[in-house]
Amino acid sequence: MSQQDILSTKKIATRFIHAGAEPDPSTGAIMTPIYQTSTYVQSAPGVHKGFEYARSQNPTRLALENAMAMIENGKFGLVFGSGVAATDAVIKLLKPGDQVIAANDMYGGTYRLFTKIFEKFGIRFSFVDTTHTANIESALTPNTKLIWIETPTNPLMNITDIAAVSAIAKKAGALLCVDNTFASPYLQNPLDLGADIVMHSSTKYLGGHSDVIQGALVMNDPALREQLYFIQKSCGAVPGPMDCFLVLRGIKTLHVRMKQHCENGAKIAQYLRNHPKVGKVFWCGFEDHHNHDIAKRQMRGFGGMMSFVMKDDSIENANRVLSSTKLFSLAESLGGVESLINHPASMTHASIPREERIKNGLVDGLIRLSVGIEDADDLIDDLAQAIG
Ligand SMILES: *Cc1c(COP(=O)(O)O)cnc(C)c1O
């Protein structure tokens, strides 16, 4: 199937399996080989096959970048050595004095990068609750150059209306970047809703097997692609070809994995909600979730990420549950085939000051689940014995 034919099919399963997968031109290999090389021989000075030096171009990376563009309904993909390296490249579009409006409930590492690294270079960050888009409008200044949102958010599963924020960004002449890690391209495509850049931690659902660290950006505007490519090659946070191969392979099963994550996620969210010892459960698939209507409009399903607090919401009780699961492994990260349990306050979100965290609803007793694709009944049995 030619890449043109694949582009013209709207069916996700076909796209995900064939995206970026041209047979290797030198041998016909159906899987793009791992081009483990640093440089490429030129037949005369400046005469080459489009590849000069592997920080700038690598065929395995190129296949993945094309695949990323295709599965996010974008024109261009760029991949990076990690999700935070991809975020770092976006902020490097800015200069001192520029302002970024960002969500106040997002990945702890993004918050750390913004406040601990980029603030000292004179870039200003305003953190607001983006689930109410009016907060973004009131934070706008003539220097606002970028709006950064995450939806659903990590770990409170808040939903922001991407199309509404995109309209605000366009009016203000600012770029909108959406961290689409939690939804994955299977559940949500922010470019279709007006975003300028989609960012992914490919470490999570895209890789899908907890065996790689990688990040990606997808965009439509060729000028923006040129600027970001320039940053990618100048700053050098590129992934190796082996890692690109792993993510290419992950993408081929993304749709089947996501279907199961959604199915298991729904069962477990319901189970927790009905449990007499469990307090609030945060999952955007509940009909009474405060932004469920928006989630339903902009997502194709609700995924396997959720968090909850016990009715006894002491840190001791949370620790007891966190240390008692057997199938759910206690670990940072998410999006792999195996289920993980995590304590945001001391693990993934420890870099956010406690009072900031609590103000935004991330209490000490909050427990986050990344529901994997094991048998849902086994996962429920495991939670039952851990909750006790
Ligand atoms: C993990 C994660 C990141 C950072 O990605 P890395 O690949 O770990 O650098 C950014 N955003 C979200 C939502 C994440 O879960």
The ligand as a Gaussian input file, in Angstrom:
#p B3LYP/6-31G(d) Opt

LIG

0 1
 C        5.691000      11.067000      30.852000
 C        5.031000      12.307000      30.450000
 C        5.776000      13.387000      29.923000
 C        7.280000      13.363000      29.819000
 O        7.728000      12.401000      28.922000
 P        9.120000      11.599000      29.061000
 O        9.074000      10.692000      27.897000
 O        9.109000      10.922000      30.380000
 O       10.207000      12.625000      28.975000
 C        5.072000      14.507000      29.522000
 N        3.717000      14.582000      29.632000
 C        2.993000      13.579000      30.139000
 C        1.511000      13.711000      30.225000
 C        3.614000      12.414000      30.561000
 O        2.884000      11.425000      31.091000

